[in-house]
Amino acid sequence: MTDVQGLPARRAALQLLDAVLRRGQALENALNAATRGIDNPADRALAHAIASEALRRLPDLDDLIDSATRQRLPDDAKARMVLRIALVQALVLGTPQHAAVATALPLVDGGPRKLVHGVLGTLFRQGAQLRSVPMLLPKVEARWGKVWGQAMLGQASAALAVPPEMDLTLKDADETADWAEKLNGQSLAPGHVRIAREGAVVEQPGFAEGAWWVQNIAASLPARLLGKGEGRRVLDLCAAPGGKTMQLAANGWAVTAVEREASRLERLSENLARTRLEAELVVGDVLKWEPREKVDAILLDAPCSATGIFARHPDVLHRIRPRDIEQLADVQARMLKRVAGWLKPGGVLIYATCSLEPEEGENIAQQAAGFGLKTLPVAPDELVAGIQPMGEGWVRVLPGQGRDGFFIARFTTA
């Protein structure tokens, strides 16, 4: 039954789910291997969409499956994986039920075909539906609820329901109104436009000429908090894919962008070429590399769990474990301690992570005094609408209104 139409995309989706749930790989990193041999971009996109939506709604899908089986299937059972991708197609992506079944059964050839067919038949006859607002994974709900409370959990579930609209950062903030009109979008701040996720990014007006780049509005805040560069020197550490590097360069900073992996710097170089912005690119590990002389400013967007981007990349919720957060927090603290000595007297350092874990944000900022840094509080008028600084002068962005989760602290030399 290998000639069933659409089967390769479903096989790829199954491989993607396995890569994330069993091997702990990032969905985007697993995509090329899973779709090898699939030449049609639409089929590759379908495989990605099936896996991504299954991860977005996994607890709800599993509840449906468990309601139609006498004995609970193991979490990593192939039959459960196949049922997940069949159900998400029919209940989320609009695939006809017969097509969802027809492409599911060959995936369990030599296995529990009758079980898969029976569960799908039962659920479809019952008119099974998914919740409009997905459940969070219980382990994530427990972790975030303890720290942020019930209101945040509701916002996070709502953010998980639908991939957010796309935020763009403009090369020239003075052209904000013009680009909002050209792109049929809305601006939430100077230099920002939010547009619907429709069509290929590269086909949008202004992309080819480098007028903007994709960057969530929360991710644009760290560079915004450094203001105008006026030719001063800034280090953008852990810089790829380059959104903050481009922001800084467009704002008049002389930027040195440091990234550990040369392959990631290639993408940054491509983005700089497209936008016709300039920066010095350096391959280096922040824990080993050091600048030739002290600088006016540093932006450390430290490696983190990235749990703040879960609305766009739901796989992160399934991959990150408490010990990962603990290990990353250790690296973040060591990085902040090391780079603090690279500032000129009176220089400014921005520490940021796209994480919703306080171990990677607030807890790290609390250690800064021991590294010779003092908080330079963020004022409300430096932020965008709907975001307020914390009492300590730091910034905690929680999910909602299309924003990624983020932590930002600004320091100067003590």
C-alpha positions, 0 to 999 in steps of 0.5 A: 500500500505504499502507493497511497496518495499523500502517504510519504507526507504522513510517514514524515510526520510520524518520523517528526513526532518520534524525533521530538517525543522520543529523541528530544530533537527540535522539530525544525532540526528534524525536518530535513531528515524526515522529509528526505526524498519528498520533493514537493514543498507542499508535502513537506509543509504538510508533514510539518503542519501535521506534526506541529499541530499534533504537538500543539494539542497532544494532551487533548488528542490523547484524551480522545484516544484513551476514551476509545480504547479498553487499555491505555496505549503506551505513550510511545506506542506506534499505534498512538502516534499514528492515531494522533496524526490521523486525528489532528488531520481530520479535527484541525487541518480539515482533511476528510475523515476517509483520507485521514484513515486511508493514510493512517492504516498503511503506517501500521502495516504488520501491526495493530491495523484493526485497533487503529481503524476501530478507534478512528471509526468510533471517534468519527462516528461519535463526532469527536471534537477537540477543545477550542483552547488546548490543554497544556502538558500537565508537567508544564502547567504545574511548573508555570502555575506555581510561578506565574499563577492561573491567569498566566496558564489561561493566557498560555493555553489561548496562545497555544491554540493558534499560531500567532500572527507574524511580527516584522521589524523595519530597517527604517522606523520612520517608514512604519506607517507606509509599510503597515499600509503596504503589508496590510498590517498593524503597528504596535510600536515604531519600527514594527508591523504585524501581519497575517501568516499568509503566503511565503515570507519571501514573496511579501512586499519589502522582503527582497529589498531588505526593508524588514525582517521577521522578529517577534515584538518581544524579541525586539525589546532588548535591542530597543533598550540600547537606543541609538548607537551613534557609532559606539561599539556593541557586542551582540553575543549568541547573535544568530539568526541576526534580528538583534544584530540588524536592529543595532546596525540600523540604529547606528551601532558598530556591531560585532556579532559573535556566534559559536557555530559558523553555519549559523553565522552564514544565515546572519551574513545572508540577512545582513546582505539582504538588508544592506546592513553591516556588522563584523561577524566572529565565530566564537564561544562566549565562554572562551572568546574575548574582545580585543578591547572593552566596548560601550555596550553588550547584548547577551541573548543567552542560550536558553530553553526557549520555552517562551516561543512555545506558541510558534514552536510547540515542540519545545514544551515536549523537549525541555526537562527540569535538568535542561533548565538547570544546566542552561541556567548554569551556562547563563550565569557563567556567561554573564559573569564573564562578559561583565568585565568587557564593558567600559566604565558606564557601559550598558549590558542587556541580558535576555532570554526567550524563556518563561523559566525564572531560573533563566531570567530573574534568578540570573539577574539577581546574581548580577551584583556579584559580577560587578553590575547594577540594574539600570531600570527600564522605564515604562515609556521605553517599552511597547503598549501592554508591557510594563517593567517589574518593580526591580526595573527588569522586564518580564513578558508573559505570553499573550497578544501574539508576544513570545515569553521573554525576560530582559534586564539592563545593567551598567557597571557598578 
